[in-house]
Amino acid sequence: MGVIRAFTQKRANEYGVTGWVKNTLDGKVVEGEAQGEEEAVQKLLKAVDQGPRLAHVVKLEKQELSPTDGESGFEIRR
């Protein structure tokens, strides 16, 4: 799962998206939050849905959330 987290962080930084990504406790799912310009977030979602070369994305679920104040970057959470 580390491949997907690092890939997501790299793409988010490229697109100027803030937020976070982490594995769930069971390590089987990656979850996160992203915010930024609509076009940038959509580019990130598309990239994550396709996934990195060494990973297999089974399903991407999206949900609208209220913006989070104070984010200044995109981090990998443990």
All heavy atoms as a GROMACS GRO file, in nm:
protein
  606
    1MET      N    1   0.081  -0.121   0.000
    1MET     CA    2   0.000   0.000   0.000
    1MET      C    3   0.085   0.127   0.000
    1MET      O    4   0.039   0.231  -0.033
    1MET     CB    5  -0.094   0.004   0.121
    1MET     CG    6  -0.200  -0.100   0.120
    1MET     SD    7  -0.325  -0.058  -0.002
    1MET     CE    8  -0.434  -0.194   0.020
    2GLY      N    9   0.211   0.118   0.042
    2GLY     CA   10   0.298   0.233   0.045
    2GLY      C   11   0.314   0.298  -0.091
    2GLY      O   12   0.332   0.418  -0.102
    3VAL      N   13   0.309   0.216  -0.195
    3VAL     CA   14   0.323   0.267  -0.331
    3VAL      C   15   0.210   0.364  -0.363
    3VAL      O   16   0.232   0.472  -0.419
    3VAL     CB   17   0.325   0.150  -0.433
    3VAL    CG1   18   0.320   0.201  -0.575
    3VAL    CG2   19   0.446   0.062  -0.412
    4ILE      N   20   0.090   0.329  -0.325
    4ILE     CA   21  -0.026   0.414  -0.355
    4ILE      C   22  -0.021   0.544  -0.274
    4ILE      O   23  -0.050   0.651  -0.326
    4ILE     CB   24  -0.159   0.339  -0.329
    4ILE    CG1   25  -0.173   0.225  -0.431
    4ILE    CG2   26  -0.278   0.433  -0.338
    4ILE    CD1   27  -0.291   0.136  -0.411
    5ARG      N   28   0.020   0.535  -0.149
    5ARG     CA   29   0.028   0.656  -0.066
    5ARG      C   30   0.131   0.753  -0.123
    5ARG      O   31   0.104   0.872  -0.136
    5ARG     CB   32   0.059   0.622   0.079
    5ARG     CG   33  -0.057   0.554   0.150
    5ARG     CD   34  -0.023   0.517   0.290
    5ARG     NE   35   0.088   0.422   0.287
    5ARG     CZ   36   0.177   0.407   0.383
    5ARG    NH1   37   0.172   0.480   0.492
    5ARG    NH2   38   0.274   0.318   0.373
    6ALA      N   39   0.248   0.703  -0.155
    6ALA     CA   40   0.354   0.788  -0.210
    6ALA      C   41   0.313   0.846  -0.346
    6ALA      O   42   0.336   0.964  -0.374
    6ALA     CB   43   0.484   0.710  -0.223
    7PHE      N   44   0.251   0.765  -0.429
    7PHE     CA   45   0.202   0.809  -0.560
    7PHE      C   46   0.100   0.922  -0.543
    7PHE      O   47   0.107   1.024  -0.611
    7PHE     CB   48   0.138   0.690  -0.632
    7PHE     CG   49   0.067   0.725  -0.760
    7PHE    CD1   50   0.137   0.734  -0.879
    7PHE    CD2   51  -0.070   0.745  -0.761
    7PHE    CE1   52   0.072   0.765  -0.998
    7PHE    CE2   53  -0.136   0.775  -0.879
    7PHE     CZ   54  -0.065   0.785  -0.997
    8THR      N   55   0.007   0.903  -0.450
    8THR     CA   56  -0.098   1.003  -0.425
    8THR      C   57  -0.037   1.134  -0.377
    8THR      O   58  -0.074   1.242  -0.424
    8THR     CB   59  -0.200   0.949  -0.324
    8THR    OG1   60  -0.256   0.827  -0.374
    8THR    CG2   61  -0.312   1.051  -0.300
    9GLN      N   62   0.057   1.126  -0.284
    9GLN     CA   63   0.122   1.246  -0.233
    9GLN      C   64   0.197   1.319  -0.344
    9GLN      O   65   0.188   1.442  -0.357
    9GLN     CB   66   0.217   1.212  -0.119
    9GLN     CG   67   0.283   1.336  -0.059
    9GLN     CD   68   0.386   1.302   0.046
    9GLN    OE1   69   0.465   1.210   0.028
    9GLN    NE2   70   0.381   1.375   0.157
   10LYS      N   71   0.269   1.245  -0.426
   10LYS     CA   72   0.345   1.307  -0.535
   10LYS      C   73   0.251   1.378  -0.632
   10LYS      O   74   0.275   1.492  -0.670
   10LYS     CB   75   0.427   1.200  -0.608
   10LYS     CG   76   0.509   1.257  -0.720
   10LYS     CD   77   0.593   1.149  -0.787
   10LYS     CE   78   0.672   1.211  -0.901
   10LYS     NZ   79   0.755   1.112  -0.969
   11ARG      N   80   0.145   1.312  -0.672
   11ARG     CA   81   0.050   1.374  -0.766
   11ARG      C   82  -0.019   1.495  -0.703
   11ARG      O   83  -0.037   1.597  -0.767
   11ARG     CB   84  -0.054   1.272  -0.814
   11ARG     CG   85   0.000   1.163  -0.903
   11ARG     CD   86   0.055   1.220  -1.032
   11ARG     NE   87   0.109   1.116  -1.116
   11ARG     CZ   88   0.238   1.078  -1.118
   11ARG    NH1   89   0.324   1.137  -1.039
   11ARG    NH2   90   0.279   0.983  -1.198
   12ALA      N   91  -0.059   1.484  -0.577
   12ALA     CA   92  -0.125   1.596  -0.509
   12ALA      C   93  -0.034   1.717  -0.507
   12ALA      O   94  -0.078   1.830  -0.534
   12ALA     CB   95  -0.164   1.555  -0.367
   13ASN      N   96   0.093   1.696  -0.476
   13ASN     CA   97   0.189   1.807  -0.475
   13ASN      C   98   0.206   1.866  -0.614
   13ASN      O   99   0.216   1.988  -0.628
   13ASN     CB  100   0.323   1.761  -0.416
   13ASN     CG  101   0.315   1.738  -0.267
   13ASN    OD1  102   0.237   1.800  -0.197
   13ASN    ND2  103   0.395   1.646  -0.218
   14GLU      N  104   0.210   1.782  -0.717
   14GLU     CA  105   0.221   1.832  -0.854
   14GLU      C  106   0.102   1.919  -0.892
   14GLU      O  107   0.117   2.018  -0.963
   14GLU     CB  108   0.228   1.714  -0.952
   14GLU     CG  109   0.358   1.641  -0.952
   14GLU     CD  110   0.356   1.518  -1.042
   14GLU    OE1  111   0.260   1.498  -1.119
   14GLU    OE2  112   0.453   1.440  -1.036
   15TYR      N  113  -0.017   1.882  -0.846
   15TYR     CA  114  -0.140   1.952  -0.884
   15TYR      C  115  -0.178   2.064  -0.787
   15TYR      O  116  -0.279   2.132  -0.807
   15TYR     CB  117  -0.256   1.853  -0.895
   15TYR     CG  118  -0.232   1.739  -0.991
   15TYR    CD1  119  -0.284   1.613  -0.965
   15TYR    CD2  120  -0.157   1.754  -1.108
   15TYR    CE1  121  -0.263   1.507  -1.052
   15TYR    CE2  122  -0.136   1.648  -1.195
   15TYR     CZ  123  -0.188   1.526  -1.166
   15TYR     OH  124  -0.168   1.419  -1.252
   16GLY      N  125  -0.101   2.082  -0.679
   16GLY     CA  126  -0.132   2.188  -0.583
   16GLY      C  127  -0.250   2.157  -0.493
   16GLY      O  128  -0.320   2.248  -0.448
   17VAL      N  129  -0.273   2.029  -0.466
   17VAL     CA  130  -0.385   1.985  -0.383
   17VAL      C  131  -0.333   1.961  -0.241
   17VAL      O  132  -0.224   1.907  -0.222
   17VAL     CB  133  -0.446   1.855  -0.441
   17VAL    CG1  134  -0.552   1.798  -0.349
   17VAL    CG2  135  -0.504   1.881  -0.579
   18THR      N  136  -0.410   2.002  -0.141
   18THR     CA  137  -0.374   1.978  -0.002
   18THR      C  138  -0.458   1.863   0.053
   18THR      O  139  -0.561   1.827  -0.003
   18THR     CB  140  -0.395   2.103   0.086
   18THR    OG1  141  -0.533   2.139   0.084
   18THR    CG2  142  -0.310   2.219   0.038
   19GLY      N  143  -0.412   1.807   0.166
   19GLY     CA  144  -0.487   1.699   0.230
   19GLY      C  145  -0.396   1.595   0.288
   19GLY      O  146  -0.284   1.622   0.328
   20TRP      N  147  -0.444   1.470   0.288
   20TRP     CA  148  -0.369   1.360   0.347
   20TRP      C  149  -0.414   1.227   0.287
   20TRP      O  150  -0.519   1.217   0.226
   20TRP     CB  151  -0.386   1.358   0.499
   20TRP     CG  152  -0.529   1.355   0.544
   20TRP    CD1  153  -0.607   1.464   0.574
   20TRP    CD2  154  -0.612   1.241   0.563
   20TRP    NE1  155  -0.734   1.424   0.609
   20TRP    CE2  156  -0.740   1.287   0.603
   20TRP    CE3  157  -0.593   1.104   0.549
   20TRP    CZ2  158  -0.846   1.201   0.631
   20TRP    CZ3  159  -0.700   1.018   0.576
   20TRP    CH2  160  -0.823   1.067   0.618
   21VAL      N  161  -0.331   1.126   0.310
   21VAL     CA  162  -0.360   0.989   0.268
   21VAL      C  163  -0.302   0.896   0.374
   21VAL      O  164  -0.200   0.926   0.434
   21VAL     CB  165  -0.303   0.960   0.126
   21VAL    CG1  166  -0.152   0.967   0.124
   21VAL    CG2  167  -0.353   0.828   0.072
   22LYS      N  168  -0.370   0.783   0.400
   22LYS     CA  169  -0.320   0.685   0.498
   22LYS      C  170  -0.383   0.549   0.470
   22LYS      O  171  -0.483   0.537   0.400
   22LYS     CB  172  -0.351   0.729   0.640
   22LYS     CG  173  -0.499   0.720   0.677
   22LYS     CD  174  -0.522   0.753   0.823
   22LYS     CE  175  -0.668   0.732   0.859
   22LYS     NZ  176  -0.692   0.749   1.001
   23ASN      N  177  -0.320   0.446   0.528
   23ASN     CA  178  -0.380   0.313   0.527
   23ASN      C  179  -0.478   0.303   0.642
   23ASN      O  180  -0.455   0.364   0.748
   23ASN     CB  181  -0.273   0.205   0.548
   23ASN     CG  182  -0.187   0.183   0.427
   23ASN    OD1  183  -0.206   0.243   0.322
   23ASN    ND2  184  -0.089   0.096   0.441
   24THR      N  185  -0.583   0.223   0.624
   24THR     CA  186  -0.671   0.194   0.737
   24THR      C  187  -0.597   0.099   0.830
   24THR      O  188  -0.491   0.045   0.796
   24THR     CB  189  -0.803   0.131   0.688
   24THR    OG1  190  -0.774   0.014   0.612
   24THR    CG2  191  -0.885   0.229   0.606
   25LEU      N  192  -0.651   0.077   0.949
   25LEU     CA  193  -0.584  -0.006   1.048
   25LEU      C  194  -0.556  -0.147   0.998
   25LEU      O  195  -0.453  -0.206   1.032
   25LEU     CB  196  -0.666  -0.012   1.177
   25LEU     CG  197  -0.672   0.118   1.257
   25LEU    CD1  198  -0.761   0.103   1.379
   25LEU    CD2  199  -0.533   0.162   1.299
   26ASP      N  200  -0.645  -0.203   0.916
   26ASP     CA  201  -0.621  -0.338   0.866
   26ASP      C  202  -0.522  -0.341   0.750
   26ASP      O  203  -0.479  -0.447   0.706
   26ASP     CB  204  -0.752  -0.406   0.826
   26ASP     CG  205  -0.824  -0.336   0.711
   26ASP    OD1  206  -0.767  -0.246   0.647
   26ASP    OD2  207  -0.940  -0.374   0.685
   27GLY      N  208  -0.484  -0.222   0.698
   27GLY     CA  209  -0.385  -0.214   0.592
   27GLY      C  210  -0.435  -0.252   0.454
   27GLY      O  211  -0.359  -0.256   0.359
   28LYS      N  212  -0.564  -0.282   0.441
   28LYS     CA  213  -0.619  -0.327   0.314
   28LYS      C  214  -0.676  -0.213   0.229
   28LYS      O  215  -0.702  -0.231   0.112
   28LYS     CB  216  -0.728  -0.431   0.338
   28LYS     CG  217  -0.677  -0.558   0.401
   28LYS     CD  218  -0.787  -0.657   0.422
   28LYS     CE  219  -0.733  -0.783   0.488
   28LYS     NZ  220  -0.839  -0.881   0.512
   29VAL      N  221  -0.697  -0.098   0.290
   29VAL     CA  222  -0.761   0.014   0.222
   29VAL      C  223  -0.678   0.139   0.243
   29VAL      O  224  -0.620   0.159   0.350
   29VAL     CB  225  -0.904   0.036   0.278
   29VAL    CG1  226  -0.970   0.158   0.215
   29VAL    CG2  227  -0.990  -0.087   0.257
   30VAL      N  228  -0.672   0.221   0.142
   30VAL     CA  229  -0.609   0.353   0.153
   30VAL      C  230  -0.722   0.455   0.152
   30VAL      O  231  -0.812   0.448   0.069
   30VAL     CB  232  -0.511   0.379   0.037
   30VAL    CG1  233  -0.456   0.520   0.042
   30VAL    CG2  234  -0.398   0.277   0.039
   31GLU      N  235  -0.718   0.549   0.246
   31GLU     CA  236  -0.818   0.654   0.250
   31GLU      C  237  -0.749   0.788   0.260
   31GLU      O  238  -0.633   0.796   0.299
   31GLU     CB  239  -0.917   0.634   0.364
   31GLU     CG  240  -0.855   0.641   0.502
   31GLU     CD  241  -0.954   0.612   0.613
   31GLU    OE1  242  -1.066   0.567   0.587
   31GLU    OE2  243  -0.918   0.636   0.729
   32GLY      N  244  -0.821   0.893   0.226
   32GLY     CA  245  -0.762   1.024   0.234
   32GLY      C  246  -0.862   1.135   0.213
   32GLY      O  247  -0.982   1.111   0.194
   33GLU      N  248  -0.811   1.257   0.215
   33GLU     CA  249  -0.891   1.377   0.195
   33GLU      C  250  -0.809   1.470   0.108
   33GLU      O  251  -0.687   1.480   0.126
   33GLU     CB  252  -0.920   1.440   0.332
   33GLU     CG  253  -0.996   1.571   0.329
   33GLU     CD  254  -0.905   1.693   0.322
   33GLU    OE1  255  -0.794   1.690   0.380
   33GLU    OE2  256  -0.945   1.790   0.257
   34ALA      N  257  -0.874   1.532   0.012
   34ALA     CA  258  -0.804   1.622  -0.079
   34ALA      C  259  -0.890   1.745  -0.103
   34ALA      O  260  -1.012   1.735  -0.116
   34ALA     CB  261  -0.774   1.553  -0.211
   35GLN      N  262  -0.824   1.861  -0.110
   35GLN     CA  263  -0.897   1.983  -0.143
   35GLN      C  264  -0.808   2.075  -0.223
   35GLN      O  265  -0.686   2.071  -0.213
   35GLN     CB  266  -0.952   2.052  -0.020
   35GLN     CG  267  -0.849   2.103   0.078
   35GLN     CD  268  -0.915   2.162   0.203
   35GLN    OE1  269  -1.028   2.130   0.237
   35GLN    NE2  270  -0.844   2.246   0.270
   36GLY      N  271  -0.871   2.156  -0.305
   36GLY     CA  272  -0.801   2.249  -0.390
   36GLY      C  273  -0.893   2.293  -0.503
   36GLY      O  274  -1.015   2.275  -0.495
   37GLU      N  275  -0.834   2.349  -0.606
   37GLU     CA  276  -0.913   2.389  -0.723
   37GLU      C  277  -0.980   2.265  -0.780
   37GLU      O  278  -0.920   2.157  -0.786
   37GLU     CB  279  -0.823   2.455  -0.828
   37GLU     CG  280  -0.760   2.585  -0.782
   37GLU     CD  281  -0.862   2.695  -0.761
   37GLU    OE1  282  -0.962   2.701  -0.836
   37GLU    OE2  283  -0.843   2.775  -0.667
   38GLU      N  284  -1.105   2.281  -0.825
   38GLU     CA  285  -1.184   2.168  -0.875
   38GLU      C  286  -1.108   2.088  -0.982
   38GLU      O  287  -1.104   1.966  -0.978
   38GLU     CB  288  -1.318   2.217  -0.930
   38GLU     CG  289  -1.407   2.108  -0.982
   38GLU     CD  290  -1.460   2.014  -0.875
   38GLU    OE1  291  -1.467   2.055  -0.757
   38GLU    OE2  292  -1.493   1.899  -0.909
   39GLU      N  293  -1.048   2.157  -1.077
   39GLU     CA  294  -0.976   2.089  -1.185
   39GLU      C  295  -0.858   2.008  -1.130
   39GLU      O  296  -0.833   1.895  -1.174
   39GLU     CB  297  -0.926   2.190  -1.288
   39GLU     CG  298  -0.857   2.126  -1.406
   39GLU     CD  299  -0.812   2.229  -1.510
   39GLU    OE1  300  -0.873   2.338  -1.519
   39GLU    OE2  301  -0.716   2.200  -1.581
   40ALA      N  302  -0.787   2.062  -1.033
   40ALA     CA  303  -0.673   1.993  -0.974
   40ALA      C  304  -0.718   1.868  -0.898
   40ALA      O  305  -0.655   1.763  -0.907
   40ALA     CB  306  -0.596   2.087  -0.882
   41VAL      N  307  -0.825   1.880  -0.821
   41VAL     CA  308  -0.877   1.765  -0.746
   41VAL      C  309  -0.923   1.657  -0.843
   41VAL      O  310  -0.896   1.538  -0.822
   41VAL     CB  311  -0.989   1.808  -0.650
   41VAL    CG1  312  -1.056   1.686  -0.588
   41VAL    CG2  313  -0.936   1.901  -0.542
   42GLN      N  314  -0.990   1.696  -0.951
   42GLN     CA  315  -1.035   1.598  -1.049
   42GLN      C  316  -0.917   1.527  -1.115
   42GLN      O  317  -0.921   1.405  -1.139
   42GLN     CB  318  -1.124   1.663  -1.155
   42GLN     CG  319  -1.260   1.709  -1.101
   42GLN     CD  320  -1.337   1.597  -1.033
   42GLN    OE1  321  -1.343   1.485  -1.082
   42GLN    NE2  322  -1.395   1.627  -0.918
   43LYS      N  323  -0.810   1.600  -1.144
   43LYS     CA  324  -0.689   1.538  -1.200
   43LYS      C  325  -0.630   1.438  -1.102
   43LYS      O  326  -0.587   1.329  -1.141
   43LYS     CB  327  -0.586   1.645  -1.236
   43LYS     CG  328  -0.619   1.723  -1.361
   43LYS     CD  329  -0.525   1.839  -1.385
   43LYS     CE  330  -0.387   1.797  -1.421
   43LYS     NZ  331  -0.300   1.911  -1.460
   44LEU      N  332  -0.628   1.474  -0.973
   44LEU     CA  333  -0.576   1.383  -0.871
   44LEU      C  334  -0.662   1.257  -0.863
   44LEU      O  335  -0.609   1.146  -0.861
   44LEU     CB  336  -0.570   1.452  -0.735
   44LEU     CG  337  -0.526   1.362  -0.618
   44LEU    CD1  338  -0.384   1.312  -0.639
   44LEU    CD2  339  -0.540   1.437  -0.487
   45LEU      N  340  -0.793   1.274  -0.860
   45LEU     CA  341  -0.882   1.158  -0.852
   45LEU      C  342  -0.864   1.066  -0.972
   45LEU      O  343  -0.863   0.943  -0.959
   45LEU     CB  344  -1.028   1.203  -0.840
   45LEU     CG  345  -1.065   1.272  -0.709
   45LEU    CD1  346  -1.207   1.325  -0.715
   45LEU    CD2  347  -1.047   1.178  -0.591
   46LYS      N  348  -0.849   1.124  -1.089
   46LYS     CA  349  -0.828   1.043  -1.210
   46LYS      C  350  -0.696   0.966  -1.201
   46LYS      O  351  -0.690   0.847  -1.233
   46LYS     CB  352  -0.828   1.132  -1.334
   46LYS     CG  353  -0.814   1.056  -1.463
   46LYS     CD  354  -0.821   1.147  -1.583
   46LYS     CE  355  -0.805   1.066  -1.711
   46LYS     NZ  356  -0.811   1.151  -1.830
   47ALA      N  357  -0.590   1.032  -1.155
   47ALA     CA  358  -0.461   0.967  -1.141
   47ALA      C  359  -0.467   0.853  -1.039
   47ALA      O  360  -0.415   0.744  -1.063
   47ALA     CB  361  -0.354   1.069  -1.099
   48VAL      N  362  -0.533   0.877  -0.926
   48VAL     CA  363  -0.544   0.774  -0.822
   48VAL      C  364  -0.629   0.658  -0.872
   48VAL      O  365  -0.596   0.541  -0.846
   48VAL     CB  366  -0.602   0.834  -0.692
   48VAL    CG1  367  -0.637   0.724  -0.592
   48VAL    CG2  368  -0.504   0.932  -0.630
   49ASP      N  369  -0.734   0.685  -0.944
   49ASP     CA  370  -0.820   0.579  -0.998
   49ASP      C  371  -0.741   0.489  -1.093
   49ASP      O  372  -0.760   0.367  -1.094
   49ASP     CB  373  -0.941   0.640  -1.068
   49ASP     CG  374  -1.048   0.537  -1.098
   49ASP    OD1  375  -1.064   0.441  -1.019
   49ASP    OD2  376  -1.117   0.551  -1.201
   50GLN      N  377  -0.652   0.547  -1.172
   50GLN     CA  378  -0.568   0.468  -1.262
   50GLN      C  379  -0.458   0.398  -1.184
   50GLN      O  380  -0.416   0.289  -1.220
   50GLN     CB  381  -0.508   0.557  -1.371
   50GLN     CG  382  -0.612   0.609  -1.466
   50GLN     CD  383  -0.556   0.710  -1.564
   50GLN    OE1  384  -0.441   0.754  -1.552
   50GLN    NE2  385  -0.637   0.748  -1.661
   51GLY      N  386  -0.411   0.461  -1.078
   51GLY     CA  387  -0.310   0.404  -0.991
   51GLY      C  388  -0.171   0.405  -1.051
   51GLY      O  389  -0.153   0.424  -1.171
   52PRO      N  390  -0.071   0.382  -0.966
   52PRO     CA  391   0.067   0.372  -1.014
   52PRO      C  392   0.088   0.237  -1.083
   52PRO      O  393   0.010   0.144  -1.065
   52PRO     CB  394   0.149   0.384  -0.886
   52PRO     CG  395   0.059   0.336  -0.778
   52PRO     CD  396  -0.080   0.375  -0.822
   53ARG      N  397   0.195   0.229  -1.155
   53ARG     CA  398   0.225   0.108  -1.233
   53ARG      C  399   0.235  -0.018  -1.146
   53ARG      O  400   0.197  -0.126  -1.189
   53ARG     CB  401   0.356   0.132  -1.308
   53ARG     CG  402   0.388   0.032  -1.413
   53ARG     CD  403   0.503   0.079  -1.501
   53ARG     NE  404   0.605   0.154  -1.432
   53ARG     CZ  405   0.724   0.106  -1.400
   53ARG    NH1  406   0.758  -0.014  -1.433
   53ARG    NH2  407   0.812   0.182  -1.336
   54LEU      N  408   0.285  -0.008  -1.026
   54LEU     CA  409   0.308  -0.124  -0.941
   54LEU      C  410   0.194  -0.156  -0.844
   54LEU      O  411   0.210  -0.236  -0.753
   54LEU     CB  412   0.438  -0.105  -0.860
   54LEU     CG  413   0.564  -0.085  -0.944
   54LEU    CD1  414   0.682  -0.055  -0.854
   54LEU    CD2  415   0.591  -0.207  -1.030
   55ALA      N  416   0.079  -0.094  -0.865
   55ALA     CA  417  -0.035  -0.117  -0.775
   55ALA      C  418  -0.159  -0.149  -0.856
   55ALA      O  419  -0.165  -0.125  -0.976
   55ALA     CB  420  -0.059   0.007  -0.688
   56HIS      N  421  -0.257  -0.202  -0.786
   56HIS     CA  422  -0.385  -0.235  -0.850
   56HIS      C  423  -0.497  -0.169  -0.771
   56HIS      O  424  -0.525  -0.207  -0.656
   56HIS     CB  425  -0.405  -0.387  -0.852
   56HIS     CG  426  -0.534  -0.429  -0.910
   56HIS    ND1  427  -0.563  -0.418  -1.044
   56HIS    CD2  428  -0.644  -0.482  -0.853
   56HIS    CE1  429  -0.684  -0.462  -1.066
   56HIS    NE2  430  -0.736  -0.501  -0.951
   57VAL      N  431  -0.559  -0.067  -0.830
   57VAL     CA  432  -0.670   0.002  -0.766
   57VAL      C  433  -0.798  -0.072  -0.803
   57VAL      O  434  -0.831  -0.086  -0.920
   57VAL     CB  435  -0.678   0.150  -0.810
   57VAL    CG1  436  -0.800   0.218  -0.749
   57VAL    CG2  437  -0.550   0.223  -0.773
   58VAL      N  438  -0.868  -0.120  -0.702
   58VAL     CA  439  -0.990  -0.196  -0.724
   58VAL      C  440  -1.110  -0.104  -0.736
   58VAL      O  441  -1.194  -0.121  -0.825
   58VAL     CB  442  -1.013  -0.299  -0.610
   58VAL    CG1  443  -1.146  -0.370  -0.627
   58VAL    CG2  444  -0.898  -0.397  -0.603
   59LYS      N  445  -1.117  -0.004  -0.649
   59LYS     CA  446  -1.236   0.081  -0.645
   59LYS      C  447  -1.199   0.216  -0.584
   59LYS      O  448  -1.128   0.221  -0.483
   59LYS     CB  449  -1.342   0.013  -0.561
   59LYS     CG  450  -1.473   0.085  -0.550
   59LYS     CD  451  -1.569   0.002  -0.467
   59LYS     CE  452  -1.700   0.068  -0.446
   59LYS     NZ  453  -1.787  -0.014  -0.360
   60LEU      N  454  -1.246   0.323  -0.645
   60LEU     CA  455  -1.227   0.457  -0.591
   60LEU      C  456  -1.363   0.512  -0.552
   60LEU      O  457  -1.453   0.520  -0.636
   60LEU     CB  458  -1.162   0.550  -0.695
   60LEU     CG  459  -1.147   0.696  -0.655
   60LEU    CD1  460  -1.048   0.709  -0.539
   60LEU    CD2  461  -1.100   0.779  -0.773
   61GLU      N  462  -1.380   0.541  -0.426
   61GLU     CA  463  -1.504   0.600  -0.377
   61GLU      C  464  -1.479   0.745  -0.343
   61GLU      O  465  -1.377   0.779  -0.284
   61GLU     CB  466  -1.553   0.525  -0.252
   61GLU     CG  467  -1.594   0.383  -0.280
   61GLU     CD  468  -1.645   0.311  -0.157
   61GLU    OE1  469  -1.668   0.377  -0.052
   61GLU    OE2  470  -1.662   0.190  -0.164
   62LYS      N  471  -1.574   0.832  -0.380
   62LYS     CA  472  -1.561   0.976  -0.354
   62LYS      C  473  -1.678   1.022  -0.270
   62LYS      O  474  -1.789   0.970  -0.282
   62LYS     CB  475  -1.560   1.054  -0.486
   62LYS     CG  476  -1.447   1.015  -0.578
   62LYS     CD  477  -1.455   1.090  -0.708
   62LYS     CE  478  -1.549   1.017  -0.800
   62LYS     NZ  479  -1.556   1.074  -0.933
   63GLN      N  480  -1.652   1.123  -0.189
   63GLN     CA  481  -1.754   1.182  -0.103
   63GLN      C  482  -1.722   1.329  -0.086
   63GLN      O  483  -1.608   1.365  -0.061
   63GLN     CB  484  -1.753   1.110   0.032
   63GLN     CG  485  -1.848   1.165   0.133
   63GLN     CD  486  -1.836   1.088   0.265
   63GLN    OE1  487  -1.793   0.976   0.270
   63GLN    NE2  488  -1.872   1.154   0.372
   64GLU      N  489  -1.821   1.416  -0.099
   64GLU     CA  490  -1.802   1.559  -0.077
   64GLU      C  491  -1.795   1.587   0.072
   64GLU      O  492  -1.876   1.537   0.149
   64GLU     CB  493  -1.919   1.638  -0.138
   64GLU     CG  494  -1.924   1.637  -0.288
   64GLU     CD  495  -1.818   1.725  -0.353
   64GLU    OE1  496  -1.780   1.828  -0.294
   64GLU    OE2  497  -1.773   1.688  -0.462
   65LEU      N  498  -1.694   1.664   0.113
   65LEU     CA  499  -1.676   1.703   0.253
   65LEU      C  500  -1.663   1.854   0.262
   65LEU      O  501  -1.630   1.920   0.164
   65LEU     CB  502  -1.549   1.639   0.310
   65LEU     CG  503  -1.539   1.488   0.306
   65LEU    CD1  504  -1.399   1.444   0.346
   65LEU    CD2  505  -1.642   1.425   0.399
   66SER      N  506  -1.682   1.906   0.382
   66SER     CA  507  -1.657   2.048   0.405
   66SER      C  508  -1.507   2.073   0.399
   66SER      O  509  -1.428   1.989   0.444
   66SER     CB  510  -1.711   2.091   0.540
   66SER     OG  511  -1.850   2.073   0.545
   67PRO      N  512  -1.463   2.188   0.348
   67PRO     CA  513  -1.320   2.219   0.342
   67PRO      C  514  -1.257   2.221   0.481
   67PRO      O  515  -1.322   2.254   0.580
   67PRO     CB  516  -1.315   2.359   0.279
   67PRO     CG  517  -1.445   2.374   0.208
   67PRO     CD  518  -1.545   2.293   0.287
   68THR      N  519  -1.132   2.184   0.487
   68THR     CA  520  -1.055   2.185   0.611
   68THR      C  521  -0.964   2.307   0.610
   68THR      O  522  -0.886   2.325   0.517
   68THR     CB  523  -0.970   2.058   0.623
   68THR    OG1  524  -1.055   1.943   0.616
   68THR    CG2  525  -0.892   2.055   0.753
   69ASP      N  526  -0.975   2.392   0.712
   69ASP     CA  527  -0.891   2.510   0.721
   69ASP      C  528  -0.751   2.473   0.768
   69ASP      O  529  -0.731   2.379   0.844
   69ASP     CB  530  -0.951   2.611   0.820
   69ASP     CG  531  -1.080   2.672   0.770
   69ASP    OD1  532  -1.098   2.680   0.648
   69ASP    OD2  533  -1.164   2.709   0.854
   70GLY      N  534  -0.653   2.549   0.722
   70GLY     CA  535  -0.518   2.538   0.774
   70GLY      C  536  -0.429   2.436   0.706
   70GLY      O  537  -0.315   2.420   0.748
   71GLU      N  538  -0.477   2.366   0.605
   71GLU     CA  539  -0.389   2.271   0.537
   71GLU      C  540  -0.291   2.347   0.448
   71GLU      O  541  -0.328   2.439   0.378
   71GLU     CB  542  -0.469   2.173   0.452
   71GLU     CG  543  -0.547   2.074   0.532
   71GLU     CD  544  -0.620   1.973   0.446
   71GLU    OE1  545  -0.646   1.999   0.327
   71GLU    OE2  546  -0.653   1.869   0.500
   72SER      N  547  -0.164   2.304   0.453
   72SER     CA  548  -0.064   2.373   0.372
   72SER      C  549   0.011   2.279   0.280
   72SER      O  550   0.097   2.321   0.205
   72SER     CB  551   0.037   2.445   0.463
   72SER     OG  552   0.102   2.352   0.546
   73GLY      N  553  -0.021   2.153   0.284
   73GLY     CA  554   0.047   2.056   0.199
   73GLY      C  555  -0.033   1.928   0.193
   73GLY      O  556  -0.148   1.922   0.235
   74PHE      N  557   0.030   1.824   0.141
   74PHE     CA  558  -0.035   1.693   0.133
   74PHE      C  559   0.056   1.594   0.204
   74PHE      O  560   0.172   1.578   0.166
   74PHE     CB  561  -0.056   1.652  -0.014
   74PHE     CG  562  -0.155   1.542  -0.029
   74PHE    CD1  563  -0.288   1.570  -0.050
   74PHE    CD2  564  -0.116   1.409  -0.020
   74PHE    CE1  565  -0.382   1.468  -0.063
   74PHE    CE2  566  -0.207   1.308  -0.032
   74PHE     CZ  567  -0.341   1.335  -0.054
   75GLU      N  568   0.005   1.531   0.309
   75GLU     CA  569   0.089   1.446   0.392
   75GLU      C  570   0.045   1.300   0.389
   75GLU      O  571  -0.071   1.270   0.363
   75GLU     CB  572   0.092   1.496   0.536
   75GLU     CG  573  -0.042   1.489   0.605
   75GLU     CD  574  -0.038   1.546   0.746
   75GLU    OE1  575   0.039   1.639   0.773
   75GLU    OE2  576  -0.114   1.494   0.831
   76ILE      N  577   0.140   1.214   0.418
   76ILE     CA  578   0.111   1.073   0.441
   76ILE      C  579   0.097   1.055   0.591
   76ILE      O  580   0.190   1.086   0.666
   76ILE     CB  581   0.222   0.982   0.385
   76ILE    CG1  582   0.229   0.996   0.234
   76ILE    CG2  583   0.197   0.837   0.427
   76ILE    CD1  584   0.343   0.921   0.170
   77ARG      N  585  -0.017   1.008   0.633
   77ARG     CA  586  -0.042   0.985   0.777
   77ARG      C  587  -0.020   0.839   0.808
   77ARG      O  588  -0.040   0.752   0.728
   77ARG     CB  589  -0.184   1.026   0.816
   77ARG     CG  590  -0.207   1.175   0.805
   77ARG     CD  591  -0.342   1.211   0.857
   77ARG     NE  592  -0.361   1.357   0.852
   77ARG     CZ  593  -0.474   1.417   0.880
   77ARG    NH1  594  -0.580   1.347   0.916
   77ARG    NH2  595  -0.483   1.549   0.873
   78ARG      N  596   0.019   0.815   0.931
   78ARG     CA  597   0.042   0.677   0.978
   78ARG      C  598  -0.074   0.629   1.061
   78ARG      O  599  -0.143   0.694   1.123
   78ARG     CB  600   0.170   0.670   1.062
   78ARG     CG  601   0.289   0.726   0.992
   78ARG     CD  602   0.348   0.628   0.894
   78ARG     NE  603   0.460   0.690   0.826
   78ARG     CZ  604   0.478   0.684   0.694
   78ARG    NH1  605   0.393   0.623   0.618
   78ARG    NH2  606   0.581   0.740   0.638
   0.00000   0.00000   0.00000
